[in-house]
Amino acid sequence: MTTAIAAPGFARELKHWRTLRRVSQLDLAIRADTTQRHLSFLEQGRSRPGRTMVVRLAESLDLSLRERNDLLLSAGYAPAFPESDMDAPELGPVREALTTILDGHLPYPAIVVKPRGVLLAANAAFTVLTEGAAPELLTSPINVLRLALHPDGLARRVVNLPEWGKHVTEALRGRMSRSPDPALAELITELEGYLPQAEPGPDHLGFAVPLRLRSDDGELRLITTLTSFATATDITLAELHLEAFLPADAQTAEILRKRAADQGSA
């Protein structure tokens, strides 16, 4: 007599992620070092995976640590990855490292962001991005995405708002296509509502879409880089991103250096 021993939640989640990643059963089976037949049984709920198999499948599907924990839970196993409070003692070295990185990026702005754009930390040059913003947008917790695109925030000073703003929201939609998040989807809809229609044609430097920002010292042209902790095994750490702004021309670099010098002598 045969009985179903697999939790239906796991079978459903496994098929959901495989479909979302657009991976065939055969390809996933090869990546996870199993057989297509076994994978088919797992998706049908006819077999129960071992904990190691769940972890291999999650890794093969390139799931985030949070998503890997959820897949383990759906199969009836305890989560494998902790989620520490950022103020926890064990993350003390991380906080120190982030402070060093932020300060080392001066005189250019740099920020550390939690999921959905929540600001965790910033260096002193971040003020170039907050000048003139409405107080309510600068009240903790600050959402840097809303600050950037809201009409009462940075957006009022962005020369190429339609093009740059579209670049920001399209990047967010790309992220959400890999890891669906209803709260992020709602935020993206809000942000897109702030943007004017973008004109056809690129507005870029040949390698990146710049942020063209008005300032009292002249127009600033900035490009951004994103850095994450790729080898993190703690969810809190894995979900952090460091966004560093770099000058796209000599004039911007000189303006930011002068601003830093003036702030230091004030």
BALOBA-1460 file (C-alpha; in Angstrom, 3 decimals):
// residues 266
<rec num="1" residu="m" x="0.000" y="0.000" z="0.000"/>
<rec num="2" residu="t" x="1.447" y="3.364" z="-1.060"/>
<rec num="3" residu="t" x="0.817" y="6.556" z="0.867"/>
<rec num="4" residu="a" x="1.739" y="10.138" z="0.076"/>
<rec num="5" residu="i" x="4.522" y="11.125" z="2.420"/>
<rec num="6" residu="a" x="5.515" y="14.509" z="1.047"/>
<rec num="7" residu="a" x="4.109" y="17.797" z="2.250"/>
<rec num="8" residu="p" x="2.041" y="19.300" z="-0.575"/>
<rec num="9" residu="g" x="3.491" y="22.721" z="0.235"/>
<rec num="10" residu="f" x="6.979" y="21.626" z="-0.799"/>
<rec num="11" residu="a" x="5.827" y="20.130" z="-4.094"/>
<rec num="12" residu="r" x="3.965" y="23.323" z="-4.911"/>
<rec num="13" residu="e" x="6.860" y="25.588" z="-3.945"/>
<rec num="14" residu="l" x="9.425" y="23.548" z="-5.844"/>
<rec num="15" residu="k" x="7.413" y="23.689" z="-9.059"/>
<rec num="16" residu="h" x="6.737" y="27.397" z="-8.519"/>
<rec num="17" residu="w" x="10.423" y="28.264" z="-8.235"/>
<rec num="18" residu="r" x="11.474" y="26.014" z="-11.099"/>
<rec num="19" residu="t" x="8.860" y="27.624" z="-13.346"/>
<rec num="20" residu="l" x="9.829" y="31.121" z="-12.223"/>
<rec num="21" residu="r" x="13.491" y="30.400" z="-12.992"/>
<rec num="22" residu="r" x="12.486" y="28.896" z="-16.349"/>
<rec num="23" residu="v" x="14.457" y="25.732" z="-15.718"/>
<rec num="24" residu="s" x="13.354" y="22.355" z="-17.047"/>
<rec num="25" residu="q" x="13.081" y="19.338" z="-14.766"/>
<rec num="26" residu="l" x="16.047" y="17.770" z="-16.545"/>
<rec num="27" residu="d" x="18.246" y="20.838" z="-16.151"/>
<rec num="28" residu="l" x="17.379" y="21.218" z="-12.483"/>
<rec num="29" residu="a" x="17.950" y="17.511" z="-11.862"/>
<rec num="30" residu="i" x="21.424" y="17.776" z="-13.393"/>
<rec num="31" residu="r" x="22.251" y="20.868" z="-11.342"/>
<rec num="32" residu="a" x="21.075" y="19.213" z="-8.114"/>
<rec num="33" residu="d" x="22.783" y="15.900" z="-8.866"/>
<rec num="34" residu="t" x="19.606" y="13.852" z="-8.963"/>
<rec num="35" residu="t" x="17.403" y="12.243" z="-11.621"/>
<rec num="36" residu="q" x="14.562" y="13.782" z="-13.575"/>
<rec num="37" residu="r" x="12.329" y="10.925" z="-12.384"/>
<rec num="38" residu="h" x="13.026" y="11.712" z="-8.728"/>
<rec num="39" residu="l" x="12.458" y="15.426" z="-9.320"/>
<rec num="40" residu="s" x="9.163" y="14.650" z="-11.038"/>
<rec num="41" residu="f" x="8.072" y="12.578" z="-8.032"/>
<rec num="42" residu="l" x="8.992" y="15.455" z="-5.716"/>
<rec num="43" residu="e" x="6.907" y="17.925" z="-7.713"/>
<rec num="44" residu="q" x="3.973" y="15.526" z="-7.702"/>
<rec num="45" residu="g" x="4.219" y="15.008" z="-3.951"/>
<rec num="46" residu="r" x="4.924" y="11.300" z="-4.432"/>
<rec num="47" residu="s" x="8.306" y="11.460" z="-2.717"/>
<rec num="48" residu="r" x="9.595" y="13.302" z="0.336"/>
<rec num="49" residu="p" x="12.993" y="14.948" z="-0.077"/>
<rec num="50" residu="g" x="15.759" y="14.669" z="2.462"/>
<rec num="51" residu="r" x="17.043" y="17.850" z="4.027"/>
<rec num="52" residu="t" x="20.225" y="17.735" z="1.935"/>
<rec num="53" residu="m" x="18.194" y="17.440" z="-1.261"/>
<rec num="54" residu="v" x="16.097" y="20.466" z="-0.336"/>
<rec num="55" residu="v" x="19.252" y="22.500" z="0.243"/>
<rec num="56" residu="r" x="20.744" y="21.336" z="-3.080"/>
<rec num="57" residu="l" x="17.581" y="22.214" z="-4.960"/>
<rec num="58" residu="a" x="17.403" y="25.647" z="-3.325"/>
<rec num="59" residu="e" x="21.023" y="26.351" z="-4.225"/>
<rec num="60" residu="s" x="20.495" y="25.111" z="-7.774"/>
<rec num="61" residu="l" x="17.533" y="27.471" z="-8.150"/>
<rec num="62" residu="d" x="19.652" y="30.354" z="-6.820"/>
<rec num="63" residu="l" x="17.192" y="31.149" z="-4.042"/>
<rec num="64" residu="s" x="17.988" y="33.792" z="-1.446"/>
<rec num="65" residu="l" x="18.745" y="32.645" z="2.087"/>
<rec num="66" residu="r" x="15.247" y="33.663" z="3.193"/>
<rec num="67" residu="e" x="13.707" y="31.708" z="0.310"/>
<rec num="68" residu="r" x="15.874" y="28.685" z="1.131"/>
<rec num="69" residu="n" x="14.597" y="28.735" z="4.693"/>
<rec num="70" residu="d" x="11.028" y="28.913" z="3.412"/>
<rec num="71" residu="l" x="11.598" y="25.928" z="1.125"/>
<rec num="72" residu="l" x="13.029" y="23.931" z="4.037"/>
<rec num="73" residu="l" x="10.008" y="24.816" z="6.159"/>
<rec num="74" residu="s" x="7.634" y="23.748" z="3.398"/>
<rec num="75" residu="a" x="9.336" y="20.335" z="3.423"/>
<rec num="76" residu="g" x="9.017" y="20.053" z="7.195"/>
<rec num="77" residu="y" x="12.588" y="20.956" z="8.129"/>
<rec num="78" residu="a" x="13.964" y="23.650" z="10.394"/>
<rec num="79" residu="p" x="15.489" y="26.738" z="8.744"/>
<rec num="80" residu="a" x="19.211" y="26.556" z="8.031"/>
<rec num="81" residu="f" x="20.088" y="30.237" z="8.073"/>
<rec num="82" residu="p" x="19.773" y="32.624" z="11.043"/>
<rec num="83" residu="e" x="18.361" y="36.143" z="10.873"/>
<rec num="84" residu="s" x="20.220" y="38.314" z="13.355"/>
<rec num="85" residu="d" x="19.300" y="41.749" z="14.606"/>
<rec num="86" residu="m" x="21.671" y="44.303" z="13.098"/>
<rec num="87" residu="d" x="22.528" y="45.474" z="16.625"/>
<rec num="88" residu="a" x="23.421" y="41.953" z="17.754"/>
<rec num="89" residu="p" x="26.955" y="41.506" z="19.167"/>
<rec num="90" residu="e" x="27.828" y="38.886" z="16.539"/>
<rec num="91" residu="l" x="27.356" y="41.481" z="13.792"/>
<rec num="92" residu="g" x="29.659" y="43.980" z="15.503"/>
<rec num="93" residu="p" x="32.532" y="43.315" z="13.036"/>
<rec num="94" residu="v" x="30.093" y="43.824" z="10.164"/>
<rec num="95" residu="r" x="28.965" y="47.193" z="11.504"/>
<rec num="96" residu="e" x="32.582" y="48.273" z="11.897"/>
<rec num="97" residu="a" x="33.405" y="47.122" z="8.368"/>
<rec num="98" residu="l" x="30.449" y="49.010" z="6.917"/>
<rec num="99" residu="t" x="31.451" y="52.190" z="8.737"/>
<rec num="100" residu="t" x="34.985" y="51.859" z="7.383"/>
<rec num="101" residu="i" x="33.700" y="51.367" z="3.835"/>
<rec num="102" residu="l" x="31.299" y="54.306" z="4.050"/>
<rec num="103" residu="d" x="33.940" y="56.654" z="5.432"/>
<rec num="104" residu="g" x="36.498" y="55.390" z="2.934"/>
<rec num="105" residu="h" x="34.231" y="56.360" z="0.043"/>
<rec num="106" residu="l" x="34.262" y="60.026" z="1.031"/>
<rec num="107" residu="p" x="34.057" y="62.631" z="-0.449"/>
<rec num="108" residu="y" x="31.465" y="60.750" z="-2.506"/>
<rec num="109" residu="p" x="28.048" y="59.637" z="-1.164"/>
<rec num="110" residu="a" x="27.536" y="56.036" z="-0.052"/>
<rec num="111" residu="i" x="24.685" y="54.315" z="1.751"/>
<rec num="112" residu="v" x="23.797" y="50.923" z="3.178"/>
<rec num="113" residu="v" x="20.242" y="49.837" z="2.387"/>
<rec num="114" residu="k" x="17.990" y="47.131" z="3.775"/>
<rec num="115" residu="p" x="15.253" y="45.424" z="1.708"/>
<rec num="116" residu="r" x="12.710" y="47.664" z="-0.052"/>
<rec num="117" residu="g" x="14.961" y="50.711" z="0.153"/>
<rec num="118" residu="v" x="15.118" y="51.247" z="3.926"/>
<rec num="119" residu="l" x="18.224" y="53.230" z="4.847"/>
<rec num="120" residu="l" x="20.486" y="51.615" z="7.435"/>
<rec num="121" residu="a" x="23.535" y="53.888" z="7.315"/>
<rec num="122" residu="a" x="25.109" y="56.646" z="5.228"/>
<rec num="123" residu="n" x="28.292" y="58.657" z="5.120"/>
<rec num="124" residu="a" x="28.555" y="62.437" z="5.536"/>
<rec num="125" residu="a" x="28.373" y="63.076" z="1.775"/>
<rec num="126" residu="f" x="24.823" y="61.692" z="1.700"/>
<rec num="127" residu="t" x="23.643" y="65.232" z="2.433"/>
<rec num="128" residu="v" x="24.130" y="66.105" z="-1.240"/>
<rec num="129" residu="l" x="21.180" y="63.798" z="-1.937"/>
<rec num="130" residu="t" x="18.920" y="65.095" z="0.832"/>
<rec num="131" residu="e" x="19.177" y="68.862" z="0.379"/>
<rec num="132" residu="g" x="15.785" y="70.474" z="-0.113"/>
<rec num="133" residu="a" x="13.840" y="67.275" z="0.569"/>
<rec num="134" residu="a" x="10.619" y="67.464" z="2.560"/>
<rec num="135" residu="p" x="11.135" y="66.680" z="6.272"/>
<rec num="136" residu="e" x="8.689" y="63.777" z="6.189"/>
<rec num="137" residu="l" x="10.900" y="62.021" z="3.625"/>
<rec num="138" residu="l" x="13.870" y="62.338" z="5.982"/>
<rec num="139" residu="t" x="12.106" y="60.957" z="9.036"/>
<rec num="140" residu="s" x="13.393" y="57.580" z="10.218"/>
<rec num="141" residu="p" x="13.019" y="55.020" z="8.798"/>
<rec num="142" residu="i" x="14.079" y="56.769" z="5.584"/>
<rec num="143" residu="n" x="13.158" y="54.986" z="2.365"/>
<rec num="144" residu="v" x="15.816" y="56.001" z="-0.141"/>
<rec num="145" residu="l" x="13.727" y="54.842" z="-3.105"/>
<rec num="146" residu="r" x="10.858" y="57.108" z="-2.108"/>
<rec num="147" residu="l" x="13.311" y="59.897" z="-1.282"/>
<rec num="148" residu="a" x="14.846" y="59.562" z="-4.745"/>
<rec num="149" residu="l" x="11.666" y="59.643" z="-6.835"/>
<rec num="150" residu="h" x="9.106" y="61.537" z="-4.748"/>
<rec num="151" residu="p" x="8.258" y="65.008" z="-6.139"/>
<rec num="152" residu="d" x="9.153" y="66.538" z="-2.751"/>
<rec num="153" residu="g" x="12.435" y="64.650" z="-2.529"/>
<rec num="154" residu="l" x="15.498" y="64.323" z="-4.725"/>
<rec num="155" residu="a" x="13.344" y="64.185" z="-7.859"/>
<rec num="156" residu="r" x="12.809" y="67.950" z="-7.933"/>
<rec num="157" residu="r" x="16.539" y="68.370" z="-8.569"/>
<rec num="158" residu="v" x="17.041" y="65.532" z="-11.079"/>
<rec num="159" residu="v" x="17.576" y="66.895" z="-14.584"/>
<rec num="160" residu="n" x="16.920" y="63.564" z="-16.317"/>
<rec num="161" residu="l" x="14.207" y="62.280" z="-13.986"/>
<rec num="162" residu="p" x="12.134" y="60.363" z="-16.597"/>
<rec num="163" residu="e" x="15.117" y="58.369" z="-17.863"/>
<rec num="164" residu="w" x="16.922" y="57.894" z="-14.556"/>
<rec num="165" residu="g" x="13.731" y="57.131" z="-12.658"/>
<rec num="166" residu="k" x="12.707" y="54.528" z="-15.223"/>
<rec num="167" residu="h" x="16.127" y="52.921" z="-14.876"/>
<rec num="168" residu="v" x="15.581" y="52.675" z="-11.108"/>
<rec num="169" residu="t" x="12.088" y="51.170" z="-11.313"/>
<rec num="170" residu="e" x="13.023" y="48.735" z="-14.082"/>
<rec num="171" residu="a" x="15.920" y="47.474" z="-11.965"/>
<rec num="172" residu="l" x="13.480" y="46.947" z="-9.084"/>
<rec num="173" residu="r" x="11.064" y="45.071" z="-11.346"/>
<rec num="174" residu="g" x="13.912" y="42.877" z="-12.519"/>
<rec num="175" residu="r" x="14.758" y="42.072" z="-8.905"/>
<rec num="176" residu="m" x="11.130" y="41.316" z="-8.117"/>
<rec num="177" residu="s" x="10.803" y="38.990" z="-11.121"/>
<rec num="178" residu="r" x="13.360" y="36.728" z="-9.445"/>
<rec num="179" residu="s" x="12.023" y="37.090" z="-5.911"/>
<rec num="180" residu="p" x="8.320" y="38.057" z="-5.880"/>
<rec num="181" residu="d" x="7.477" y="40.445" z="-3.038"/>
<rec num="182" residu="p" x="3.972" y="41.973" z="-2.774"/>
<rec num="183" residu="a" x="5.223" y="44.831" z="-0.587"/>
<rec num="184" residu="l" x="7.935" y="45.710" z="-3.097"/>
<rec num="185" residu="a" x="5.418" y="45.482" z="-5.947"/>
<rec num="186" residu="e" x="3.213" y="48.007" z="-4.144"/>
<rec num="187" residu="l" x="6.172" y="50.329" z="-3.633"/>
<rec num="188" residu="i" x="7.178" y="50.094" z="-7.298"/>
<rec num="189" residu="t" x="3.659" y="51.047" z="-8.361"/>
<rec num="190" residu="e" x="3.854" y="54.065" z="-6.071"/>
<rec num="191" residu="l" x="7.252" y="55.102" z="-7.427"/>
<rec num="192" residu="e" x="6.199" y="54.738" z="-11.052"/>
<rec num="193" residu="g" x="3.274" y="57.042" z="-10.325"/>
<rec num="194" residu="y" x="5.746" y="59.835" z="-9.517"/>
<rec num="195" residu="l" x="7.584" y="59.622" z="-12.839"/>
<rec num="196" residu="p" x="6.824" y="61.635" z="-15.995"/>
<rec num="197" residu="q" x="6.813" y="59.840" z="-19.317"/>
<rec num="198" residu="a" x="10.316" y="59.045" z="-20.525"/>
<rec num="199" residu="e" x="11.268" y="60.209" z="-24.012"/>
<rec num="200" residu="p" x="12.372" y="57.503" z="-26.477"/>
<rec num="201" residu="g" x="16.110" y="57.068" z="-26.823"/>
<rec num="202" residu="p" x="18.929" y="56.518" z="-24.328"/>
<rec num="203" residu="d" x="20.264" y="59.105" z="-21.934"/>
<rec num="204" residu="h" x="23.519" y="57.563" z="-20.850"/>
<rec num="205" residu="l" x="27.276" y="57.895" z="-20.911"/>
<rec num="206" residu="g" x="27.784" y="54.868" z="-23.104"/>
<rec num="207" residu="f" x="28.182" y="52.573" z="-20.106"/>
<rec num="208" residu="a" x="25.642" y="53.712" z="-17.480"/>
<rec num="209" residu="v" x="22.598" y="55.909" z="-16.878"/>
<rec num="210" residu="p" x="23.891" y="58.879" z="-14.859"/>
<rec num="211" residu="l" x="22.042" y="60.734" z="-12.142"/>
<rec num="212" residu="r" x="22.161" y="64.362" z="-13.301"/>
<rec num="213" residu="l" x="21.570" y="66.424" z="-10.206"/>
<rec num="214" residu="r" x="21.194" y="70.194" z="-9.859"/>
<rec num="215" residu="s" x="23.147" y="71.801" z="-7.026"/>
<rec num="216" residu="d" x="24.159" y="75.313" z="-5.979"/>
<rec num="217" residu="d" x="27.675" y="74.515" z="-7.186"/>
<rec num="218" residu="g" x="26.633" y="73.276" z="-10.613"/>
<rec num="219" residu="e" x="25.227" y="70.103" z="-12.136"/>
<rec num="220" residu="l" x="26.459" y="66.836" z="-10.647"/>
<rec num="221" residu="r" x="26.674" y="63.699" z="-12.765"/>
<rec num="222" residu="l" x="26.795" y="60.523" z="-10.697"/>
<rec num="223" residu="i" x="26.822" y="56.823" z="-11.447"/>
<rec num="224" residu="t" x="26.198" y="54.109" z="-8.879"/>
<rec num="225" residu="t" x="27.612" y="50.731" z="-7.946"/>
<rec num="226" residu="l" x="25.895" y="48.090" z="-5.817"/>
<rec num="227" residu="t" x="27.781" y="45.751" z="-3.501"/>
<rec num="228" residu="s" x="26.411" y="42.874" z="-1.448"/>
<rec num="229" residu="f" x="27.820" y="40.224" z="0.890"/>
<rec num="230" residu="a" x="27.833" y="37.352" z="-1.586"/>
<rec num="231" residu="t" x="29.056" y="34.730" z="0.894"/>
<rec num="232" residu="a" x="26.825" y="35.729" z="3.792"/>
<rec num="233" residu="t" x="25.119" y="32.961" z="5.762"/>
<rec num="234" residu="d" x="22.980" y="35.306" z="7.871"/>
<rec num="235" residu="i" x="19.784" y="36.594" z="6.265"/>
<rec num="236" residu="t" x="20.160" y="40.106" z="7.668"/>
<rec num="237" residu="l" x="23.637" y="40.451" z="6.208"/>
<rec num="238" residu="a" x="22.730" y="38.794" z="2.902"/>
<rec num="239" residu="e" x="19.898" y="41.270" z="2.319"/>
<rec num="240" residu="l" x="22.047" y="44.386" z="2.773"/>
<rec num="241" residu="h" x="23.275" y="46.394" z="-0.208"/>
<rec num="242" residu="l" x="25.912" y="49.081" z="-0.240"/>
<rec num="243" residu="e" x="25.217" y="51.699" z="-2.896"/>
<rec num="244" residu="a" x="28.172" y="53.909" z="-3.739"/>
<rec num="245" residu="f" x="27.873" y="57.034" z="-5.896"/>
<rec num="246" residu="l" x="30.807" y="57.904" z="-8.131"/>
<rec num="247" residu="p" x="31.507" y="61.075" z="-10.127"/>
<rec num="248" residu="a" x="30.946" y="60.620" z="-13.859"/>
<rec num="249" residu="d" x="33.092" y="63.615" z="-14.781"/>
<rec num="250" residu="a" x="35.879" y="65.792" z="-13.419"/>
<rec num="251" residu="q" x="33.559" y="68.684" z="-12.553"/>
<rec num="252" residu="t" x="31.446" y="66.491" z="-10.284"/>
<rec num="253" residu="a" x="34.517" y="65.089" z="-8.567"/>
<rec num="254" residu="e" x="35.852" y="68.584" z="-7.903"/>
<rec num="255" residu="i" x="32.508" y="69.860" z="-6.565"/>
<rec num="256" residu="l" x="32.207" y="66.939" z="-4.153"/>
<rec num="257" residu="r" x="35.786" y="67.302" z="-2.970"/>
<rec num="258" residu="k" x="35.211" y="70.997" z="-2.306"/>
<rec num="259" residu="r" x="31.972" y="70.285" z="-0.434"/>
<rec num="260" residu="a" x="33.786" y="67.810" z="1.798"/>
<rec num="261" residu="a" x="36.563" y="70.286" z="2.485"/>
<rec num="262" residu="d" x="34.066" y="73.042" z="3.349"/>
<rec num="263" residu="q" x="32.136" y="70.703" z="5.680"/>
<rec num="264" residu="g" x="35.354" y="69.660" z="7.373"/>
<rec num="265" residu="s" x="36.343" y="73.260" z="8.069"/>
<rec num="266" residu="a" x="32.887" y="74.325" z="9.240"/>
